[in-house]
Amino acid sequence: MSLVLDASATLAWLLPEELTGAITAAFDLIADDCAWVPGLWRIEVANSLSVKLRRGRITPLQRRESLVDLKLLPIYCHQETNDHVWGRTLELADLHRLTIYDATYLELALRLSLPLATLDEDLRIAAQQEGVPLLGK
């Protein structure tokens, strides 16, 4: 089954102390099929790993290995996401009081009619209100 993957679920998969059974199951689904992400996903993941590196939570080697592991998975950037940012994404952000970043994942899940893998609580609540199936907890 395809799904939309956000940065919070991605980081939980990469960091052993944050990994849950539900995240493992979501990544098993990705390995069997694929995940879709907006273009900002790579930026968010890289930034989060860099922050964790600066704070001493991971080593440079762990960051490199994490990015190599992600490159091996069938995770695809959806090219039309930016076309919706000033329209539907902005509406979802306003309606659910989300950041534009989080609303981007919700908009993509709605547009593709796919479940959303996230650990972000505000995004989970908004997805439930929109009827988007959730993975990750």
C-alpha positions as a printed Julia matrix, in Angstrom:
137×3 Matrix{Float64}:
   0.0    0.0    0.0
   1.26   3.47  -0.88
   1.19   6.21   1.75
   2.2    9.8    2.38
   5.18  10.03   4.72
   6.03  13.04   6.84
   9.33  14.02   8.45
   8.28  13.09  12.0
   7.6    9.48  11.01
  10.8    9.39   8.97
  12.92  10.56  11.89
  11.3    8.04  14.22
  12.36   5.28  11.81
  15.91   6.6   11.7
  16.4    7.05  15.45
  16.25   3.84  17.51
  15.02   5.63  20.63
  11.98   6.96  18.73
  11.15   3.82  16.74
   7.78   2.2   17.43
   6.1   -0.9   16.09
   3.68   1.27  14.12
   6.54   3.15  12.45
   8.25  -0.14  11.6
   4.98  -1.37  10.06
   4.64   1.85   8.02
   8.16   1.43   6.65
   7.44  -2.2    5.83
   4.54  -0.92   3.71
   6.87   1.56   2.02
   9.39  -1.19   1.23
   6.59  -3.3   -0.28
   5.08  -0.47  -2.32
   6.12   3.2   -2.02
   5.66   6.49  -0.22
   4.92   9.92  -1.55
   6.35  13.1   -0.05
   6.23  16.81  -0.85
   9.45  18.51  -1.9
   9.99  19.98   1.53
  10.36  16.48   3.05
  14.02  16.21   2.07
  14.7   19.66   3.52
  12.92  18.85   6.78
  14.69  15.51   7.19
  18.12  16.97   6.39
  17.54  19.89   8.76
  16.36  17.66  11.6
  19.33  15.34  11.21
  21.69  18.31  11.15
  20.14  19.71  14.34
  20.48  16.31  16.01
  24.12  16.19  14.89
  24.85  19.65  16.35
  23.19  18.64  19.62
  25.29  15.49  19.83
  22.37  13.06  19.46
  23.84  11.48  16.33
  27.28  11.29  14.71
  28.21  12.42  11.2
  28.38   8.74  10.23
  24.86   8.11  11.53
  23.55  11.05   9.52
  25.24   9.79   6.34
  23.99   6.23   6.9
  20.46   7.49   7.57
  20.38   9.35   4.28
  21.78   6.35   2.42
  19.08   4.14   3.97
  16.35   6.57   2.89
  17.7    6.72  -0.67
  17.29   2.94  -0.93
  13.56   3.12  -0.27
  10.9    3.82  -2.91
  10.07   7.31  -1.62
   8.97   9.67  -4.37
   8.65  13.42  -4.35
   5.28  14.49  -5.74
   6.01  17.25  -8.24
   2.57  18.92  -8.14
   2.61  19.74  -4.43
   3.91  23.28  -4.91
   1.04  24.01  -7.29
  -1.39  23.71  -4.35
   0.46  25.65  -1.64
  -1.2   29.02  -2.22
  -4.62  27.38  -2.59
  -5.81  24.18  -0.91
  -2.75  23.82   1.35
  -3.21  27.33   2.72
  -6.93  26.64   3.28
  -6.13  23.46   5.23
  -3.52  25.28   7.32
  -6.01  27.99   8.22
  -8.87  25.59   8.89
  -6.86  23.3   11.16
  -4.37  25.85  12.55
  -1.44  23.93  11.06
   1.88  25.17   9.82
   2.05  25.33   6.04
   4.68  22.58   6.27
   2.28  20.2    8.02
  -0.65  21.2    5.83
   1.46  20.23   2.79
   1.47  16.6    3.94
  -2.27  16.69   4.65
  -3.05  18.2    1.25
  -0.97  15.54  -0.5
  -2.66  12.7    1.4
  -6.08  14.11   0.54
  -5.26  14.67  -3.12
  -3.77  11.2   -3.57
  -6.38   9.5   -1.33
  -3.62   7.82   0.66
  -3.05   7.21   4.37
  -0.67   9.54   6.18
   2.24   8.34   8.34
   2.94  10.99  10.98
   3.66  11.33  14.67
   2.79  15.04  14.75
  -0.25  15.33  17.02
  -1.75  18.47  15.44
  -1.4   16.94  11.99
  -2.96  13.67  13.2
  -5.98  15.54  14.57
  -6.41  17.49  11.33
  -6.09  14.31   9.26
  -8.74  12.59  11.37
 -11.07  15.56  10.89
 -10.49  15.32   7.12
 -11.08  11.56   7.09
  -7.49  10.65   6.18
  -6.42   7.21   7.45
  -3.42   7.43   9.78
  -0.33   5.31  10.34
   2.45   5.76  12.81
   1.23   5.47  16.37
